[in-house]
Amino acid sequence: MSNENVINFYRGNEIPYGPFSNFSRHTVFYNNVLAKTSEHIFQAMKFEGTQHFQDVLNTKTPADSAKMGRDRKRPLRKDWEDVKDELMYEICLAKFTQHKDIQKLLLETGEATLVEHTGNDSYWGDGGDGSGRNQLGKTLMRVRETIRNNNKN
């Protein structure tokens, strides 16, 4: 992939694209719950209907919620692999709908390819070398398109 019209993001505090990270400090109201970040609610949804849901939701930082959410000593919901992509889309859509400043930033990316550029993740990110799935980037591009279409109506 050429670098033309590609926007890389990763850390939640990066300027200007840090808000594209699930670690950015933007609250998200989703599933009748107000979460500190999109990472908090995404990780908590792995345990919906159990005490682990609240435990993950109540962690102090998004990194803490990620660590707890990835702890396989906690029982992952059985349908997780089937629902995780759609949950991420719904959570990101909520985040970018609820915060007009970052919605504007997302829309201003036009048709650029959004890439979570990290060697730490080859599913949600690009694996650091472009070999990863970049599912978060794809999700944000879908969110951008949804918001753009909704704004036309």
PLY file of the C-alpha trace (Angstrom):
ply
format ascii 1.0
element vertex 153
property float x
property float y
property float z
element edge 152
property int vertex1
property int vertex2
end_header
0.00 0.00 0.00
1.42 3.39 -0.94
1.50 6.19 1.60
-0.71 8.39 -0.57
-3.95 9.18 1.28
-3.07 6.95 4.25
-3.52 8.19 7.80
-1.73 6.20 10.49
-2.82 6.37 14.12
-2.09 4.40 17.25
-1.68 6.25 20.56
-4.66 7.97 22.15
-2.70 11.14 22.88
-1.26 11.64 19.38
-2.09 14.88 17.61
-4.22 15.14 15.57
-5.43 11.55 15.14
-5.23 10.23 18.71
-9.04 10.24 18.99
-9.12 7.38 16.46
-7.56 5.16 19.14
-9.84 3.28 21.52
-7.54 4.52 24.28
-8.47 8.18 23.66
-10.12 9.82 26.64
-13.62 10.12 25.18
-16.56 8.72 27.11
-18.95 6.43 25.27
-22.57 5.79 26.14
-23.36 2.34 24.76
-25.79 -0.41 25.77
-27.22 1.83 28.52
-23.76 2.21 30.07
-21.48 5.25 30.23
-17.89 4.07 29.79
-14.69 6.06 30.32
-13.41 5.07 26.86
-14.39 2.92 23.90
-11.72 0.45 25.03
-13.45 0.08 28.40
-16.84 -0.79 26.92
-15.39 -3.00 24.16
-13.39 -5.08 26.64
-16.32 -5.21 29.08
-18.64 -6.53 26.36
-16.54 -9.70 26.31
-18.20 -10.48 29.64
-21.69 -9.04 29.21
-24.09 -10.37 31.86
-21.36 -11.29 34.36
-19.56 -9.54 37.23
-16.47 -9.38 35.01
-18.35 -6.83 32.88
-18.45 -4.36 35.80
-14.89 -5.20 36.86
-13.54 -4.30 33.42
-15.76 -1.24 33.11
-14.54 0.08 36.46
-10.81 -0.11 35.67
-8.96 3.18 35.91
-7.33 3.34 32.47
-8.03 1.93 29.02
-4.77 -0.04 29.29
-6.05 -1.62 32.51
-9.35 -2.55 30.84
-7.47 -4.09 27.90
-5.25 -6.12 30.20
-8.22 -7.39 32.18
-10.25 -8.05 29.03
-7.45 -10.16 27.57
-7.08 -12.24 30.72
-8.23 -15.69 29.62
-8.81 -16.70 33.24
-12.03 -14.74 32.81
-14.75 -16.60 30.88
-15.14 -15.03 27.45
-18.69 -14.96 26.10
-19.22 -17.88 23.74
-20.21 -15.80 20.71
-17.30 -13.33 21.02
-15.57 -14.18 17.75
-18.89 -13.84 15.93
-19.88 -10.47 17.42
-16.65 -8.57 18.13
-16.38 -6.77 14.78
-19.97 -5.55 14.84
-19.66 -4.51 18.50
-16.54 -2.50 17.66
-18.44 -0.79 14.84
-21.40 0.05 17.11
-19.13 1.34 19.88
-17.05 3.46 17.50
-20.21 4.80 15.86
-21.49 5.80 19.29
-18.20 7.48 20.17
-17.99 9.51 16.97
-21.69 10.40 17.06
-21.51 11.59 20.68
-18.41 13.79 20.25
-18.90 16.29 17.44
-15.28 17.52 17.56
-13.84 14.13 16.75
-16.67 13.40 14.32
-15.50 16.47 12.40
-11.91 15.19 12.48
-13.03 11.80 11.15
-15.09 13.34 8.35
-12.19 15.63 7.40
-10.12 12.56 6.52
-12.17 12.39 3.30
-11.45 9.14 1.49
-8.10 8.49 3.19
-7.29 4.96 4.27
-7.19 4.84 8.07
-4.58 2.50 9.53
-3.98 1.53 13.13
-0.23 1.28 12.67
1.29 -1.00 15.29
3.43 -4.08 15.54
1.48 -5.02 18.66
-1.69 -6.15 16.88
-2.22 -7.85 13.55
-6.00 -8.13 13.86
-7.17 -4.64 14.85
-3.92 -3.09 13.61
-1.68 -3.47 10.57
0.94 -5.60 12.32
3.44 -2.77 11.93
4.39 -3.81 8.40
1.04 -3.74 6.62
0.51 -7.49 6.86
-2.19 -7.19 9.53
-5.93 -7.03 9.04
-6.29 -3.39 10.22
-9.81 -4.12 11.41
-10.01 -0.96 13.53
-9.03 1.18 10.55
-11.65 -0.58 8.41
-14.21 -0.09 11.17
-13.50 3.64 11.40
-13.81 4.00 7.62
-17.21 2.29 7.88
-18.19 4.66 10.72
-17.07 7.63 8.60
-19.24 6.44 5.71
-22.24 5.87 7.99
-21.98 9.35 9.51
-21.47 10.92 6.09
-24.60 9.17 4.77
-26.64 10.08 7.85
-25.62 13.73 7.52
-27.03 13.80 3.97
-30.52 13.03 5.24
0 1
1 2
2 3
3 4
4 5
5 6
6 7
7 8
8 9
9 10
10 11
11 12
12 13
13 14
14 15
15 16
16 17
17 18
18 19
19 20
20 21
21 22
22 23
23 24
24 25
25 26
26 27
27 28
28 29
29 30
30 31
31 32
32 33
33 34
34 35
35 36
36 37
37 38
38 39
39 40
40 41
41 42
42 43
43 44
44 45
45 46
46 47
47 48
48 49
49 50
50 51
51 52
52 53
53 54
54 55
55 56
56 57
57 58
58 59
59 60
60 61
61 62
62 63
63 64
64 65
65 66
66 67
67 68
68 69
69 70
70 71
71 72
72 73
73 74
74 75
75 76
76 77
77 78
78 79
79 80
80 81
81 82
82 83
83 84
84 85
85 86
86 87
87 88
88 89
89 90
90 91
91 92
92 93
93 94
94 95
95 96
96 97
97 98
98 99
99 100
100 101
101 102
102 103
103 104
104 105
105 106
106 107
107 108
108 109
109 110
110 111
111 112
112 113
113 114
114 115
115 116
116 117
117 118
118 119
119 120
120 121
121 122
122 123
123 124
124 125
125 126
126 127
127 128
128 129
129 130
130 131
131 132
132 133
133 134
134 135
135 136
136 137
137 138
138 139
139 140
140 141
141 142
142 143
143 144
144 145
145 146
146 147
147 148
148 149
149 150
150 151
151 152
